[in-house]
Amino acid sequence: MEEAYIAAKAEGASACNVQKMATAVQAQAEKKFGTTFESVAAHGDFVAKINFAGDLNCKIEIDGKFIMAYATPLDEQEVNIVDASSFFSGSADQDLEGVNGTKPTYIVYGPIK
């Protein structure tokens, strides 16, 4: 992130243009990690409550500017919650028929009778 900031400054970007710095950091992170990123930059410190993919998040302070980048959250696979008795007795078969055409994930709960 620091390298992207320094490179943007070297190319003539004003250090006051935090949007330009955020864009430079975002582009470099996407190139390095091969996934989409979001970035935020500000003249003052900030707190962020974010959802992100994996462990790809970072916040730095450089030249009095605060820059954060994080991997864009990914869609989660659908999870099916099924009562254990129904699941093992076969009565849940009709509910599970044709579930999104992929191998579904099941969370089975309850006592098994």
N, C-alpha and C positions, 0 to 999 in steps of 0.2 A: 504494500500500500504506500509506503514511504517512497519507494522507487517511482511509482506512478505519479505521485504528487510532485516529486522533484523533476521528473521528465516533463510534466505539464508546465511547470514554472520555467524550465529551460527553453521550452518552445514558445515562450512569450505570454503565457496565460497570467493574468493578474492574480496574485495571492489572495486578493479580496473577493475574487469570483469563486465562491464556494461551490456553485453549481458546476462550473467547469472542472473543478478538482474532484467533485463527487463522480462526475461522468468519466473522468480519466481513471479513477480508482476502479469503478465498476467495469469498464472495458478491460482493464488489465486483469482483474480477478476472473472475469469470464473466460479470458484467453488462457490463463494459467490453469484453472480448475475444470474447464470444459462444461460448465453449466451456467445457467443464468443467475445473475446477482441483482440485488437491490442496493442502493447506496444513499446515504444521508450525510450531509455536511452542514456545519453551522459555525458561527463565530464564537459561540459559547457552548459550554458543556450541556449535555442533555441526557435524559434517561429514556430508554426505548424498551417497550415490551413487544417483542417480535416473535413470530414463528419463522423458523428457518429449516433448511434441509441439512441433515447430518450435523457435523460440528463446524460447519463453514460460516463463522461469524467473527468479526474483529472490529474493534474501535480503537482509533489512535488519536493522539493530539500532536499536531505538528505546526509550528509557526503560529501558535495561538488559535488554530482552527481544529475542530473536532470532526473526524470523518469516520463513518461506520459503513461497513459492507457486510452483507449476509446473503447466503444462497437462497434463491427463491424457493418457497415451500413447494413440495411436490404433492400431487394428488395421492391419497392413500387408496389401497385396494379396498373394495367393499368387504365388510365382515358380516357374516350371518350369525345371529344369536338364536340358538335352538335349545329347547328344553331337552334334557338328557333322555327322559322317558320316551318322548316323541322321536328323538333321533335314532335311538336303538331299537324301537319297536317297529319302525318303518312308517309310522303314521305321518311323519314329516316329509315323506318323499314328494307329495304333491306340492308342498310349500317350496321345496328346493329344486323343483323341476325347472330347467332352463335358466338357472341363475347366471346371468351375464356371459355365458359361453366360455368362461375360463375356469381354471381350477379355483373354486371358491375357498375362502378361509372360514372355518366354523369356530365359534366359541360355544362350547356345550356347558350348560350350567344345570344345577339341581342334582338331587340324589338319583342314582341309577337303580332302577327297580328290576 
